[in-house]
C-alpha cells in the first residue's frame, strides 16, 4: 500500500508541474501594434502605421499671405502674392525692382503692407489747391485731390486705390471711345470696375 500511495503522489505531482501556467513572449508584430496603440513614438513595423505619420501633415501649416498691387516705375508691375508681414521693400523686389531713374524719395520702403493695397512707384501725386485741405485720411492711398477722368494720364490713374496699369488703360479707352465722361457714374461701364471698386473711386474722381 505504501508503494502504491507513493506512486500516486509522484504521478499527481508530475501532472501538476506539467499543467502550471508559463510566461509566453508575444510575437514582435503584436508587440509593435500594442505599442502604437499605446501612443509610443518611434515604434513602427511592416503593416503597422507610425503615430508620427499616419493621418498627420508632413510639415507645418503655411502662414497667411497678402495680395498687393505694385504699379508705376517697376520692372514687372502687377499683382504680387507675399507672406503676411511683408514690407514695401519686399513688394518692390517681387516686382523686379525699381526702374532706373525712378524717384522713390517719398516711398517708405520699411512700411508693413496690408492686404489689398496698392504701391505706386515714381508716380507724381496731384497737388492740393492753394489753401485747400486734402481729401485723403491717414494711411489712405490715392491722389489728394479728385482726378479728372477726362484729362488724367495712365500714371495719374494708377495712383487711385485698386487701379493698376491695365485698369487705367481701360478707363482711358472708354474715354476715347465715348468722347469723354459725362458723369462719374459712367465708370461702372468700364471693364474691370464693379460696384465695390466704384464705391472706392467715386469720391476720388470727377468727369
C-alpha positions in Angstrom: 0.0 0.0 0.0 2.8 2.4 0.8 4.3 1.8 -2.6 1.0 2.4 -4.4 0.4 5.6 -2.4 3.9 6.9 -3.2 3.4 6.2 -6.9 0.1 8.1 -6.8 1.7 11.1 -5.2 4.5 11.2 -7.8 2.0 10.9 -10.6 -0.1 13.8 -9.2 3.0 16.0 -8.7 4.1 15.3 -12.3 0.7 16.2 -13.7 0.6 19.4 -11.6 4.0 20.5 -12.8 3.2 20.0 -16.5 0.0 21.9 -16.2 1.4 25.0 -14.5 1.0 28.4 -16.2 4.0 29.7 -18.1 5.0 33.2 -19.4 4.8 33.3 -23.2 6.5 36.2 -25.1 4.2 37.9 -27.6 5.2 38.0 -31.3 7.1 41.1 -32.4 4.3 42.3 -34.7 1.7 42.1 -31.9 4.1 43.9 -29.5 4.6 46.7 -32.1 0.9 47.1 -32.7 0.3 47.3 -29.0 3.0 50.0 -28.6 1.5 52.1 -31.4 -2.0 51.9 -29.8 -0.5 53.0 -26.5 0.9 56.1 -28.3 4.6 55.2 -28.0 6.6 57.4 -30.5 9.2 55.9 -32.8 7.7 52.4 -33.0 6.8 51.1 -36.4 6.9 47.9 -38.4 5.6 46.3 -41.6 1.9 46.9 -41.9 1.8 49.0 -38.7 1.3 52.8 -39.3 3.5 55.0 -37.3 1.7 57.5 -35.0 4.1 60.2 -36.2 2.9 59.9 -39.8 -0.5 58.4 -40.0 -3.2 61.0 -40.7 -0.9 63.9 -39.9 0.6 66.6 -42.3 4.2 66.3 -43.4 5.2 69.8 -42.4 3.9 72.9 -40.6 0.9 74.8 -41.8 1.9 77.7 -44.1 1.3 81.2 -42.7 -1.1 83.8 -44.1 -0.4 85.6 -47.3 -1.5 89.0 -48.7 -2.1 90.4 -52.2 -0.8 93.8 -53.2 -0.8 95.7 -56.5 2.6 97.2 -57.4 2.3 99.8 -60.1 4.4 102.6 -61.7 8.0 102.5 -62.4 8.9 98.9 -61.6 10.2 96.2 -64.0 7.2 93.9 -63.5 4.1 95.8 -62.4 1.1 93.9 -61.3 -0.4 91.8 -58.6 2.1 90.3 -56.1 1.4 87.5 -53.5 3.5 87.9 -50.4 3.8 86.5 -46.9 1.8 88.4 -44.3 4.1 90.9 -42.6 6.0 91.8 -45.7 7.2 95.4 -46.2 7.2 97.7 -49.2 10.8 96.7 -50.0 9.6 93.1 -50.3 6.9 94.1 -52.8 9.4 96.1 -54.9 11.7 93.1 -55.1 8.9 90.8 -56.1 8.1 93.3 -58.9 11.6 93.0 -60.2 12.9 96.2 -58.6 12.6 99.9 -59.2 13.4 101.2 -62.7 16.5 103.3 -63.1 15.8 107.0 -62.5 12.5 106.5 -60.6 12.0 108.9 -57.7 11.4 106.9 -54.5 12.1 109.8 -52.1 8.6 109.7 -50.7 8.2 106.0 -50.6 8.6 104.4 -47.2 10.2 101.0 -48.0 10.2 99.9 -44.4 6.4 100.2 -44.0 4.4 96.9 -43.4 2.0 96.1 -46.2 -1.7 95.4 -45.8 -3.8 93.0 -47.9 -5.4 94.7 -50.9 -3.3 97.8 -51.0 -1.5 99.4 -54.0 2.1 100.5 -54.0 2.7 103.2 -56.7 6.3 103.9 -57.6 7.6 107.1 -59.1 4.1 108.5 -59.9 3.6 112.1 -59.0 0.5 112.8 -56.9 -1.9 115.6 -57.8 -1.2 118.8 -55.9 -3.9 120.2 -53.5 -5.5 123.5 -54.3 -3.8 126.5 -52.5 -5.2 126.8 -49.0 -7.4 123.8 -49.5 -7.5 120.6 -47.4 -6.6 117.2 -48.7 -9.3 114.6 -49.1 -7.1 111.7 -48.0 -7.2 110.4 -44.5 -4.3 108.8 -42.5 -2.9 105.8 -44.4 -5.2 106.3 -47.4 -3.8 105.6 -50.8 -4.7 107.6 -53.9 -4.5 111.2 -55.0 -5.0 114.1 -52.6 -7.5 115.8 -54.9 -10.1 114.3 -57.3 -8.7 113.4 -60.7 -10.4 114.4 -63.9 -11.4 111.4 -65.8 -11.4 113.5 -69.0 -7.7 114.6 -68.6 -5.9 112.1 -66.3 -3.0 110.1 -67.7 -2.4 106.4 -67.1 0.2 107.2 -64.5 -2.2 109.5 -62.6 -5.0 107.0 -62.7 -2.6 104.4 -61.3 -2.5 106.4 -58.1 -6.1 105.6 -57.4 -6.7 102.7 -55.0 -7.1 99.3 -56.7 -6.2 100.8 -60.2 -3.2 99.2 -62.0 -1.8 99.7 -65.5 -4.4 97.5 -67.2 -7.5 99.1 -65.5 -6.1 102.6 -66.0 -5.8 101.9 -69.7 -9.4 100.6 -69.8 -10.6 103.9 -68.2 -8.8 105.9 -70.9 -10.0 103.5 -73.7 -13.6 104.1 -72.6 -12.9 107.9 -72.6 -11.6 107.7 -76.1 -14.4 105.5 -77.4 -17.2 107.7 -75.9 -15.7 111.1 -76.3 -15.1 111.6 -72.5 -17.0 111.1 -69.3 -20.3 113.0 -68.8 -20.6 111.7 -65.2 -18.6 109.7 -62.7 -21.3 107.0 -62.8 -20.1 106.0 -66.3 -17.1 104.4 -64.5 -19.5 101.5 -63.8 -19.4 100.7 -67.6 -15.6 100.4 -67.7 -14.4 96.8 -67.9 -13.0 95.7 -64.6 -14.8 98.2 -62.3 -17.5 96.6 -60.2 -19.8 98.0 -57.5 -17.2 97.7 -54.8 -14.4 99.3 -56.7 -16.7 102.1 -58.0 -17.6 102.9 -54.4 -13.9 103.3 -53.6 -13.3 105.6 -56.6 -16.5 107.7 -56.7 -15.3 110.4 -54.4 -11.7 110.5 -55.8 -12.6 111.4 -59.5 -14.6 114.0 -61.4 -15.9 113.8 -65.0 
